[in-house]
Amino acid sequence: MANPTAIVRAPGKTFAQAISGHPEAESIDFDLAKIQHKAYVQALQSADTKITFLETIESHPDGVFVEDTSVILKNRALICPMKETSRQGETDSVVPVLKKYLPLEYLDPPATLDGGDVLDTGEIIFIGLSERTNSEGIDALSTISSKPVVAIEVLQGLHLKTAVSFLGGKLLIVDPLSVDPKHFPDFDIILVQEDERYAANCLTIWHKVLMPAGFPHLATQIRNHGLQPVELEMSEFEKADGGITCLSLIIPATPA
Ligand code: CIR
């Protein structure tokens, strides 16, 4: 079977100015972020993922979080109408690369939508009603998508995927303080405990689950489900309110 492709972008020198509500945002270390990003890319490669690099952009401190710029659908990619003004130009550099893979689709205002709010579980797409994605964005995705789209209120945190990850099959990780697990009656759910909330955002590729380092309970539960946790240092991205999935835009081997 062919391998997935990950579109990534290394952090720029302005990364420390990323939007953040994290109490330690002031101490973002750019050099350490570069090292952590390299390790992330290596982990993707070790999971048999092809890497496509976007050029680093200094004009957009959050440019490293490429997941938010697009949603990969069956046979097309949606270019996200991002709510945050400082992030809106990020899509300009994604478009020429992404259109080599898939036809593109755009949404009109007043829709706002970040890729971090869209969780594709194979048969159903869950979308977060969040700080960044509004009901117009949700309606627009429902119209475009060939799969059923289910809206879910995000009670805390930035995006739906900050709190929910799909591990394949019928398995999810959910942070119950941010998203009510009752939204997922047909899934097996690993609930993250309160002191491991940051790890609710994981990225599964084949049997590997890329997750932040230092969350032993969740790592054990992932292992117990026959998957292999791959722990990555994420401190500098966490300080910018970003998680594991935010750092890549994954084009599946066969877009789902
Ligand atoms: C932002 O606030 O937009 C960035 N600092 C963090 C984006 C994280 N992206 C994601 O969860 N998909």
Residues whose N, C-alpha, C, O or C-beta is under 5 A from the ligand:
A	BS01	CIR	A18 I19 S20 D62 F65 E67 D68 G116 H159 A240 D241 G242 G243 C246
